[in-house]
Amino acid sequence: MKNKVVIITGAASGIGLALARTFAAQGARLCLADQTADKLTALHHELTQKHQGIEVLSVHTDVAIEAQCKAMVEACVARFGGIDILINNAGVSMRALFIDLQLSVIKRLMDVNFWGTVYCTKYALPYLLTAKGTVTGIISIAGLKGLPARTGYSASKFAIRGFLETLRIEHIHDGLHVMIIAPGFTASNIRFSALTADGSPQGETPRNEGKMMSAETVAKHIVKGVRKRKNQIILSLQGRALAWINKFFPNFVDRMEYKAMSREPNSPLIPKSDGRF
């Protein structure tokens, strides 16, 4: 990874933060994009202080806004002369039943998760093709199988998967590496900022973060996958089992998912008092 030009969106926290630190330790030249300016500034300072001679460009970017994605890519190319790796990591989650959900919440998730990936990939693609580089999208097991009370999240992750798989096929003879990463539940801030039915932040995670895969572990798998030019990585045993079992017993998986997700604290999926499953 030494001297590779790497764009990371959503770089100031969670998996993006872990990726920035991992790539920095391996000598990459970094373009870090995030909409949280103070955290982005703090990360920039941390990396330049810790790694002597590292080149870091920080660009305040809301990936839901096309013009900002275009400007970020142009700033990266102006600074470094090209792009080797694009990691579309920026994302937002949600938890609510669709029947209770304001449609603006799904629009927000699609704008950030899906359109953010599309915008950044669109403007980075000519440079990635020149470098025969890598574009990566981070989905989740919600992009392999729909998760109840996460309609908008699952929809956006399925859309990312379809977009990137198609992009890979379109450029199958061009040397473009397209990698899709599906982590399981990861200890990060995405659940703290997950949106509720009215679009307000959840504020606290309903799951035990201590039992989840760390963002640092996910980052190491992503960097390894880029290096080995993997097409798809499903990181958790749970995710791999779910994907395999769902091929043969989809109705069984539907019921098991409902039961599992209804056990979350304050889950909207708690069975109704009339005894229905």
RAPE-V193411 format. One record per pair of residues at least 12 apart in sequence whose ideal C-beta (glycine too) atoms are under 7 Angstrom apart, sorted by sequence separation. I is the first residue (numbers start at 1). J is the second residue. D is the distance in Angstrom with one decimal. If there is no record, write none. Layout:
# RAPE-V193411
I:J:D, I:J:D
This chain:
# RAPE-V193411
8:20:5.6, 20:32:5.8, 32:44:6.8, 44:56:5.5, 142:154:4.4, 192:204:6.4, 221:233:6.2, 59:72:4.4, 192:205:5.8, 44:58:4.4, 121:135:5.6, 143:157:3.1, 164:178:5.3, 191:205:3.9, 221:235:5.6, 94:109:6.0, 142:157:5.0, 143:158:5.4, 59:75:5.3, 92:108:6.7, 164:180:5.5, 191:207:6.6, 6:23:5.1, 41:58:6.8, 92:109:5.8, 140:157:5.7, 143:160:6.4, 218:235:6.4, 40:58:5.0, 57:75:6.5, 139:157:4.2, 143:161:4.8, 57:76:6.2, 161:180:5.8, 40:60:6.4, 92:112:4.9, 117:137:5.5, 11:32:3.9, 91:112:6.3, 92:113:6.6, 139:160:5.4, 1:23:5.9, 6:28:4.7, 8:30:6.8, 11:33:6.0, 12:34:3.9, 57:79:4.9, 90:112:6.3, 91:113:4.8, 139:161:5.4, 185:207:6.2, 187:209:4.4, 213:235:6.6, 11:34:5.0, 20:43:6.1, 24:47:4.8, 37:60:5.0, 137:160:4.7, 213:236:6.6, 2:26:6.4, 3:27:6.4, 4:28:4.9, 5:29:5.0, 6:30:5.6, 7:31:4.5, 8:32:5.7, 9:33:4.7, 10:34:6.0, 12:36:5.0, 32:56:6.5, 1:26:3.9, 2:27:3.7, 4:29:6.9, 6:31:7.0, 8:33:6.9, 35:60:6.8, 187:212:4.3, 1:27:6.3, 3:29:6.1, 5:31:7.0, 7:33:6.6, 13:39:6.2, 17:43:6.5, 25:51:7.0, 29:55:4.3, 30:56:4.8, 31:57:4.7, 32:58:4.9, 33:59:5.1, 35:61:6.4, 90:116:5.3, 186:212:5.6, 187:213:7.0, 1:28:4.7, 12:39:3.7, 20:47:6.6, 24:51:5.2, 30:57:7.0, 34:61:6.7, 35:62:4.5, 63:90:4.7, 137:164:4.7, 185:212:4.7, 186:213:5.2, 187:214:5.5, 188:215:5.0, 12:40:4.8, 31:59:6.5, 33:61:3.9, 88:116:6.8, 187:215:6.3, 11:40:6.9, 88:117:4.1, 184:213:5.9, 186:215:5.9, 24:54:5.7, 183:213:6.4, 12:43:5.5, 11:43:6.6, 88:120:5.8, 186:218:5.5, 88:121:6.7, 86:120:6.2, 86:121:6.5, 183:218:4.9, 86:124:4.7, 144:182:5.9, 33:72:5.1, 143:182:6.1, 83:124:5.2, 139:180:6.0, 141:182:5.8, 181:222:5.6, 86:128:6.3, 114:156:4.7, 129:171:7.0, 139:181:6.9, 140:182:5.8, 109:152:4.0, 113:156:3.7, 117:160:5.2, 132:175:3.5, 134:177:4.3, 135:178:5.5, 136:179:4.6, 137:180:5.5, 138:181:4.9, 139:182:5.1, 140:183:5.9, 141:184:5.9, 83:127:4.1, 109:153:6.0, 113:157:6.8, 132:176:6.8, 133:177:6.7, 181:225:6.7, 31:76:3.9, 82:127:5.0, 83:128:5.8, 106:151:6.9, 114:159:4.4, 118:163:6.4, 129:174:5.7, 134:179:6.3, 136:181:6.3, 138:183:7.0, 106:152:3.8, 110:156:5.3, 114:160:5.8, 117:163:6.7, 179:225:5.5, 64:111:3.9, 69:116:7.0, 73:120:6.7, 84:131:4.9, 91:138:7.0, 105:152:5.9, 109:156:4.8, 113:160:6.5, 129:176:5.9, 179:226:6.5, 64:112:4.9, 82:130:6.5, 83:131:6.6, 85:133:5.7, 88:136:6.5, 128:176:6.2, 63:112:6.1, 82:131:5.7, 84:133:4.4, 85:134:4.7, 86:135:4.8, 87:136:4.7, 88:137:4.8, 89:138:5.2, 106:155:6.8, 69:119:3.7, 73:123:4.1, 77:127:6.1, 83:133:6.4, 86:136:6.8, 88:138:6.7, 101:151:6.9, 29:80:5.4, 64:115:6.3, 69:120:4.9, 73:124:5.1, 179:230:5.6, 182:233:6.9, 184:235:6.0, 9:61:7.0, 64:116:5.8, 97:149:5.8, 177:229:4.7, 179:231:6.3, 180:232:4.7, 181:233:5.3, 182:234:4.6, 183:235:4.7, 184:236:2.8, 63:116:3.1, 66:119:4.8, 70:123:4.9, 96:149:6.2, 98:151:4.5, 182:235:6.7, 183:236:6.8, 9:63:5.4, 69:123:6.1, 95:149:5.3, 184:238:5.4, 95:150:6.5, 184:239:5.0, 63:119:6.5, 94:150:6.2, 63:120:6.3, 182:239:5.7, 207:264:6.4, 94:152:5.0, 206:264:4.3, 94:153:5.3, 206:265:4.8, 93:153:5.0, 206:266:6.3, 19:87:6.1, 7:76:5.8, 19:89:6.6, 5:76:6.9, 16:89:4.4, 15:89:5.7, 5:80:4.5, 7:83:6.1, 5:82:5.9, 5:83:5.2, 6:84:6.6, 9:87:7.0, 5:84:4.8, 6:85:4.4, 7:86:4.8, 8:87:4.9, 9:88:5.7, 10:89:4.3, 4:84:4.2, 7:87:6.7, 9:89:5.3, 10:90:3.2, 4:85:5.9, 6:87:6.9, 8:89:5.9, 9:90:3.9, 10:91:6.3, 136:222:6.7, 108:195:6.8, 105:195:5.1, 136:226:6.7, 108:199:6.9, 134:226:5.2, 105:199:5.0, 102:197:6.4, 104:199:5.9, 144:239:6.7, 101:197:5.1, 102:198:5.7, 93:190:5.0, 100:197:4.4, 102:199:5.9, 145:242:5.7, 93:191:6.3, 141:239:4.2, 144:242:6.8, 91:190:6.6, 95:194:5.4, 144:243:5.1, 94:194:5.5, 96:196:5.6, 92:193:6.6, 93:194:4.0, 94:195:4.4, 95:196:6.6, 96:197:3.7, 141:242:6.0, 145:246:5.4, 92:195:6.6, 9:116:6.6, 95:202:6.2, 145:253:6.6, 148:257:6.2, 147:257:6.6, 148:258:5.7, 9:120:6.0, 149:261:6.2, 148:261:5.2, 147:261:6.6, 7:124:6.5, 149:267:7.0, 149:268:5.3, 149:269:5.7, 148:269:5.6, 15:138:6.6, 85:226:6.1, 15:186:6.5, 97:268:4.7, 96:268:6.1, 15:188:5.9, 14:188:3.2, 14:189:5.3, 13:189:5.1, 14:190:5.9, 18:215:4.0, 22:219:4.5, 17:215:6.9, 18:216:4.7, 22:220:6.3, 15:215:4.8, 18:218:6.7, 19:219:4.6, 23:223:6.7, 14:215:5.3, 18:219:3.7, 22:223:5.4, 15:218:5.2, 19:222:6.3, 15:219:6.2, 1:223:6.8
